[in-house]
């Protein structure tokens, strides 16, 4: 059995095992694309290669000053990543208006491609926003191989179109699994008259039409239909349809294309801190209550002792006054008794 004939599940399993083996020596070089939608904090979601996706979708906050504030992103799963040959396909949320991609959410974390003449409202995601496009500017890269690994002709070269970071990360996987000749992405501008790739050349969209595989040997006459039908397209030539090389590229793209994962699970330290917080609040309240009781008892005892001391001092003072008065009375009585001796 060859790599190209492996089912998607086995290919993914092998990749996960390989990644786990390599993670011990490359733990700080994990392929990731950060998706930041706000400057209010440094929180960012991560687009991972080979990740399962999923989780809850979230809204781009209204205080973010983001051009697409209020739209939802994330939540889609990898099994939903495949579209069709029609631009605007591959949206697991479903769409309200199939004739335009403008105003749509971003289920996998990034935006759709854009095509010339503002096709289907895609100009909304054009080069004026390349600076903040998740993964960087729109780019393309050639995907060719040699006859040493596949039965291909000189003209069997495919092209991938997506954000720059996704292409760079996927190239590693293409080279590893499909023996693609290494190539670097270059800026993609569909408005150029000499562009190698046109809208009609796309043979497969992925990730809510934010990633495409194209072949100059294919021409989809339905590509610019004013009322796009997600299943209506020109059939692929036999040389492309049954190409083992194309099938390998398709499988690797399906399994390894970076998509937005659900937020990471709390680490043991996070759980410990949360446990302290949840358990600590009642403990603090109990301690505060006990401290209050102790302080109250202390002041009651102190007040009792203070009153007793004052009472004893008052009694002693009264005793001294009484004894003094008795001494003075005794002295007066003695003087009166001896008064006759003074005047015989």
C-alpha positions in Angstrom: 0.0 0.0 0.0 1.4 3.4 -1.0 1.0 6.7 0.9 -1.2 8.0 -1.8 -3.7 5.2 -1.3 -4.0 5.6 2.5 -7.4 6.7 3.7 -7.6 10.1 5.3 -7.9 8.7 8.8 -4.7 6.6 8.5 -2.8 9.5 7.0 -3.9 11.7 9.8 -3.0 9.1 12.4 0.5 8.6 10.9 1.0 12.4 10.9 -0.1 12.7 14.5 2.3 9.9 15.5 5.1 11.6 13.6 4.3 14.9 15.1 4.3 13.5 18.7 7.8 11.9 18.0 9.2 15.1 16.7 7.6 17.3 19.4 10.3 16.4 21.9 12.9 18.1 19.8 10.8 20.7 18.1 8.4 21.7 20.8 8.9 25.4 20.1 8.4 25.1 16.4 4.9 23.9 16.2 3.2 25.1 13.0 0.6 27.7 14.0 -1.1 30.8 12.7 -2.3 33.4 15.2 -5.7 35.0 14.7 -6.0 38.3 16.5 -9.2 40.3 16.3 -8.8 42.9 19.1 -6.3 45.2 20.6 -8.2 45.3 23.9 -6.0 42.4 25.2 -3.4 39.9 23.9 -5.8 37.0 23.5 -5.6 35.2 20.2 -7.0 32.0 18.8 -4.7 29.6 17.0 -4.9 28.0 13.6 -3.2 24.6 13.8 -2.0 22.2 11.2 -3.6 18.7 11.6 -5.9 20.2 14.3 -9.5 19.0 14.6 -11.1 22.4 14.8 -14.5 22.7 16.5 -15.4 24.5 19.7 -17.7 27.4 20.0 -17.7 30.2 17.5 -17.2 33.7 18.8 -17.9 37.2 17.6 -15.3 39.9 16.7 -16.0 42.4 19.5 -17.5 45.7 18.6 -14.8 47.6 20.5 -12.0 46.0 18.4 -12.1 48.6 15.5 -11.8 45.5 13.3 -13.1 46.0 9.7 -15.3 42.9 10.3 -16.5 43.6 13.8 -19.6 41.7 14.8 -19.0 38.7 12.5 -18.5 35.2 13.9 -15.4 33.1 13.4 -14.4 29.6 14.4 -16.5 26.6 15.4 -16.1 24.6 12.1 -14.5 21.1 12.2 -11.9 19.6 10.0 -14.3 17.1 8.5 -16.2 20.1 7.1 -13.2 21.7 5.4 -13.8 20.5 1.9 -15.8 22.7 -0.5 -16.3 22.2 -4.2 -15.0 23.7 -7.5 -17.3 26.7 -7.0 -16.2 29.8 -5.3 -18.2 30.5 -2.1 -18.5 26.8 -1.2 -17.4 25.1 2.0 -19.4 27.1 4.6 -20.6 24.7 7.3 -22.7 27.4 8.8 -24.7 27.7 5.6 -25.1 31.1 3.8 -28.0 33.5 3.4 -27.0 34.6 -0.1 -25.1 32.2 -2.2 -24.4 34.8 -4.9 -21.9 36.8 -2.7 -19.2 36.1 -0.2 -19.5 39.6 1.3 -20.7 39.8 4.8 -20.1 36.1 5.6 -18.7 34.7 8.8 -15.2 33.0 9.1 -15.9 29.4 10.3 -12.3 28.3 10.0 -10.7 31.5 11.2 -9.7 33.2 8.0 -11.3 35.0 5.1 -12.1 33.8 1.6 -9.9 34.5 -1.4 -10.6 37.5 -3.6 -10.9 37.5 -7.4 -10.8 40.1 -10.1 -13.7 42.4 -10.9 -14.9 42.0 -7.3 -16.3 38.6 -8.2 -19.1 37.7 -5.8 -18.3 40.6 -3.6 -14.8 39.2 -2.8 -13.2 42.6 -3.2 -14.3 43.1 0.4 -11.3 40.9 1.3 -8.9 42.4 -1.2 -5.3 43.5 -1.0 -6.2 46.6 1.0 -6.6 44.3 4.0 -3.5 42.1 3.4 -1.8 43.6 6.4 -4.4 42.0 8.8 -5.4 38.9 6.8 -4.9 35.9 9.1 -1.7 34.2 7.9 -0.6 37.3 5.9 -1.1 38.4 2.3 -2.7 36.3 -0.4 -0.1 34.2 -2.2 0.3 31.3 -4.5 2.9 28.5 -4.8 3.6 25.9 -7.4 3.2 22.2 -6.6 5.3 20.0 -8.9 7.0 16.6 -8.4 9.3 14.3 -10.4 8.8 11.0 -12.2 10.9 9.3 -9.6 7.8 9.2 -7.3 4.8 9.7 -9.5 3.8 9.0 -13.1 3.5 12.6 -14.1 4.1 14.6 -17.2 6.0 17.9 -17.4 2.8 19.9 -17.5 1.2 18.3 -14.4 1.9 21.2 -12.0 -0.7 22.4 -9.6 -0.9 25.7 -7.7 -2.1 26.4 -4.2 -3.6 29.8 -3.4 -4.1 31.0 0.2 -2.5 33.2 2.9 1.3 33.1 2.9 1.6 31.4 6.3 -0.7 28.5 5.4 1.2 27.9 2.2 4.5 27.9 3.9 3.4 25.5 6.6 1.7 23.2 4.1 4.7 23.1 1.8 6.5 21.1 4.5 3.7 18.6 4.5 3.6 18.5 0.7 7.3 17.8 0.5 7.2 15.2 3.2 4.2 13.2 2.0 3.8 14.0 -1.7 7.5 14.6 -2.7 6.6 18.1 -4.0 9.6 20.0 -5.2 10.1 22.7 -2.5 9.0 26.2 -3.6 8.4 29.5 -1.8 5.1 31.4 -2.0 4.9 34.6 -4.1 2.3 37.4 -4.0 -0.9 36.5 -5.9 -2.7 39.2 -7.8 -5.7 37.8 -9.9 -6.1 41.2 -11.6 -2.8 40.8 -13.6 -3.3 39.9 -17.2 -0.4 37.5 -17.2 -1.5 35.7 -14.0 -0.7 32.0 -14.3 -3.9 31.1 -12.4 -7.4 32.3 -13.1 -10.7 31.7 -11.4 -11.7 29.1 -14.0 -8.6 27.0 -13.2 -9.6 26.1 -9.6 -10.2 22.4 -9.2 -11.0 22.4 -5.4 -11.8 24.9 -2.7 -11.1 24.3 1.0 -11.7 26.1 4.3 -14.7 28.2 3.3 -13.1 29.2 0.0 -10.0 30.6 1.7 -7.8 28.0 0.1 -7.8 26.7 -3.5 -5.9 24.1 -5.6 -5.8 25.0 -9.3 -4.4 23.6 -12.5 -3.7 25.6 -15.7 -4.9 22.5 -17.6 -8.4 22.9 -16.3 -11.1 25.4 -17.4 -14.3 25.5 -15.5 -16.8 27.2 -17.8 -19.3 27.5 -15.0 -16.9 29.3 -12.6 -18.3 32.8 -13.3 -22.0 31.9 -13.4 -24.1 34.8 -12.0 -26.1 32.3 -10.0 -23.5 29.9 -8.7 -24.5 26.3 -8.2 -22.2 24.5 -5.8 -22.5 21.2 -7.7 -22.4 22.5 -11.3 -19.0 22.5 -12.9 -17.0 21.3 -15.9 -15.7 17.8 -15.3 -12.0 17.3 -14.6 -9.8 15.9 -17.3 -9.1 12.2 -16.8 -5.4 13.0 -16.4 -6.2 15.2 -13.4 -9.1 13.3 -12.0 -7.2 10.0 -11.6 -3.7 11.5 -10.9 -2.1 9.9 -7.8 -0.1 13.1 -7.3 -3.2 15.3 -7.3 -5.0 12.9 -4.9 -2.0 13.1 -2.6 -2.1 16.9 -2.6 -5.8 16.7 -2.0 -5.4 14.3 1.0 -2.6 16.3 2.6 -4.6 19.6 2.2 -7.7 18.1 3.8 -5.7 16.8 6.8 -3.0 19.4 7.3 -4.4 22.7 6.2 -4.3 25.1 9.3 -7.7 25.7 10.8 -8.9 27.4 13.9 -9.0 25.1 16.9 -11.2 25.4 19.9 -9.6 27.2 22.9 -7.0 25.2 24.6 -8.0 23.1 27.6 -6.9 24.5 31.0 -3.4 23.4 32.1 -3.0 21.7 35.5 -1.7 25.0 36.9 -4.8 26.8 35.5 -7.0 24.2 37.2 -5.1 24.6 40.4 -5.5 28.4 40.3 -9.2 28.2 39.5 -9.7 25.7 42.3 -8.0 28.1 44.7 -10.2 30.9 43.5 -13.4 28.9 43.8 -12.5 27.2 47.1 -10.7 30.3 48.3 -13.6 32.7 48.1 -15.8 30.7 50.6 -12.7 30.1 52.8 -12.0 33.9 52.8 -15.6 34.6 53.6 -15.5 32.1 56.5 -12.2 33.5 57.7 -13.6 37.0 57.6 -16.7 35.9 59.5 -14.6 34.1 62.1 -12.2 37.1 62.4 -15.2 39.3 62.9 -16.5 37.1 65.6 -13.1 37.0 67.3 -12.8 40.7 67.1 -16.3 41.2 68.5 -15.5 38.8 71.4 -12.2 40.5 72.0 -13.8 43.9 72.3 -16.6 42.6 74.5 -14.0 41.0 76.8 -11.9 44.1 76.7 -14.9 46.3 77.5 -15.9 44.0 80.4 -12.4 44.1 81.8 -12.3 47.9 81.4 -15.6 48.3 83.2 -14.5 46.1 86.0 -11.3 48.0 86.4 -13.1 51.3 86.5 -15.6 49.9 89.0 -12.9 48.7 91.3 -11.1 52.1 91.0 -14.3 53.9 91.8 -14.9 51.6 94.9 -11.4 52.2 96.1 -11.8 55.9 95.6 -15.1 55.9 97.6 -13.4 53.8 100.3 -10.6 56.3 100.6 -13.1 59.2 100.8 -15.0 57.4 103.4 -12.0 56.6 105.5 -10.8 60.2 105.2 -14.2 61.5 106.3 -14.1 59.1 109.3 -10.7 60.2 110.3 -11.7 63.9 110.1 -14.9 63.2 112.1 -12.9 61.3 114.7 -10.4 64.2 114.9 -13.2 66.7 115.4 -14.8 64.5 118.2 -11.5 64.3 120.0 -11.0 68.0 119.8 -14.5 68.6 121.2 -13.8 66.1 124.1 -10.6 67.8 125.1 -11.9 71.3 124.8 -12.6 71.7 128.6 -8.8 71.2 129.2 -8.1 74.3 127.3 -10.3 76.6 129.5 -10.3 75.5 133.2 
